[in-house]
Amino acid sequence: MTTTPTRRILGIDPGLTRCGVGIVDVARDRSATLVHLGVIRSHPDLPIEQRLALIGAGIRAVIAEHRPDVVAVERVFAQQNRSTVMGTAQASGIALLIAAENGLPAATHTPSEVKAAITGYGNADKRQVQTMVARVLRMDELPTPADAADALALAMCHAWRGTPTTASSGAALTPAQRAWANAEKASRR
């Protein structure tokens, strides 16, 4: 019996107060299995260097425990609130630095890329992303909080966007689209 090779992907939804981390194992057939889901927290009243140190320590612990093959981080995008963008960018930099320190390849994906990969729609809302993540990972409940769900979505997006498909495997549909189609079929029975 042969086993299907998998890649273990750590998704990171960077933030200073809540940094979502999610790990999935993704097989060659693009099926995904939940490995880890969590949030690294830092209190807003702490000095910035302590907050970043807490985020860094949390990411290092997750990497040490679960040994991912690659790291996917949400790409910072412009927002109205500069302090939010700065904190997100700082946490993102910490995540990318730690990936490099561990010899792990890292990539960034925009929120719209992630939403499109997971739901098929680049403007999907948080609930739609959570719903599709739960379906693809065969979870009984929606992953919460949203930061953690976003981290899982990042990991799956990275796997699916970088994995070639073949027509013979029926992989013309994304895993999210296949999950949705299967759920629709099941609901009609």
N, C-alpha and C positions, 0 to 999 in steps of 0.2 A: 504494500500500500504506500503510495507516495503522498506526501503532504504538499499542500499548496503554499508556495513561498508568500510570506507577508512582509509588509513594511509597517513599522511602528512609527506613527506620526504624532508629534506633540503640537497641538494648536494652542496659541496664546492670544487672548483678547486683552491687550495691554490697558492698564489703568492704574492710577495711584491708589485709589481707595479700594477698588475691586479689580483684580487681575485674574481673568478666567483662564483656566488651564484644562485641556481635555486631550486625552490620548486615545487613538483608535489604531487597531491593527487592520490593514486593508490588504486583501488578497488580490492575486492577479485578475480574478474575475470581477474585481472592484467591489466585492462585498466587504462590509465593514463590521468590526466587532468592538464594542466598548471595552476599554482597558481602565481608564481613570477619568474622573470628573471632579473638578474642585475650583475653589476660588482662594486666591492669596489676598489677604486684606491688610491694609495699613490705616491707622487712624489719622484723619485730617489734621489733628492738632500737633502731630509729631513734626519735627524739622524734616525738610525734604530729603536730606541725606539718609536719615534713619528710615524714612518711608521706602526709598529706593533700595536700601540694604535689606529691608524685610522682603520686598518683592524679589530681589536677587536670591536671597536665601531660600525662599519658597520654590523658585524655579529650579535652583540647584538640587534641592531635595527631590523634586519630582523627576528630574533627569537621572539622579543617582538611583532612585527606586525602580524606575520603569524602563530605563535605557532605550530611549527612542532612537530611530535611525535618521530622522530629519525633523526640523522645527519650522512651523508655519506661523507667521505673526501678522496680525492685522496691520495693514499699511495705514499710517496716519493720514487723515484727510482734513482739509480746511473746514473749520467751523466758526461760528460767530464768537464763541467763548474762548478767548486766547488762553486762559489758565487751564481749561480742560484740554486743549490741544497740546499745550506744553507738558502737562503731566502725562498724557498719553504718549507723547513723543519720547519723554524721558524713560518711561516704563518699557516702551518698545526698544529703545537703545540698550537697556539692561538685558532684555530677552535676547537680542541679537548678539550682544557681547558674550553672554553665557553660552549660547550655541557655539560661537567660535572657540571659546575656551575649552569646550568639550569636543572639538573637532567635528561638530555636526553641521551638515549643510543647512542653510536657512533660506527661507523665501518669504516675501510679503505679498499679501493679497488685499485688494480693496474690499470694503463692505459690499459694494454692488457685484463684484466678481464672486464673492462667497454666496450671496443670496441667489444669484443666477445659477451657480453650480448646484446648490442644494434644492432650490424650489423651482428653478426654470424661469424665475422672474427677478430681475435685478433691483426692483423696488419693493420686494416682499417685506412685510412687517415682522417684528420679533416673534410673534405667535406663530406665523407661518413657518419661520425657520425652525423654531422649537418643535413644531409638529412633524416636519419632515425629518429632522434629526432623530426624533423618537421612533418614527416609522422605519427609517433605514437601519437604526441600531436595535430594533425590536425591543424597545423599552416600554414598560407598562404605563409609565407616566412621562409627562413632558420634562425634559431636563431643566433644572433650575439651579441657581438663578440664571437670568438671561446671559450674563457674562460667561458662564460655564458652557451654556448651550452654544454660544457664538464660538467659543474655543473649539468645541467638537466640530462645528460646521467648517471652521478654518482648516482643521486637520483633514476632513473629508474632501473639501474643495481642493486642497493641495494634491491629494492622492488622485483625484479624478481628473484634474486638469493636466496632470503630468503623466497619466497612464494611457498608452495607446489602446485603441479598441480594435476589434476585428468584427467584420460583418458576420462571420460564421458563429461567433459566440452570442449573437443576439445583443451585442453591446451598443447598438446604434442609439439606444436610449441611455440617458444618464441613470445612475443608480436611484437618484431621487425620482426620476420619471417612472422607472420600473416599479419602485415602491408604491408610488401614487396609483399607477395602473393596477397593480395587484390589490391594493386596498379598495379601489373602485369595483373590481371584479368580485371581491369578497362581499362587498356591501350589497351587490345585486342579487346574491344567492338567497 
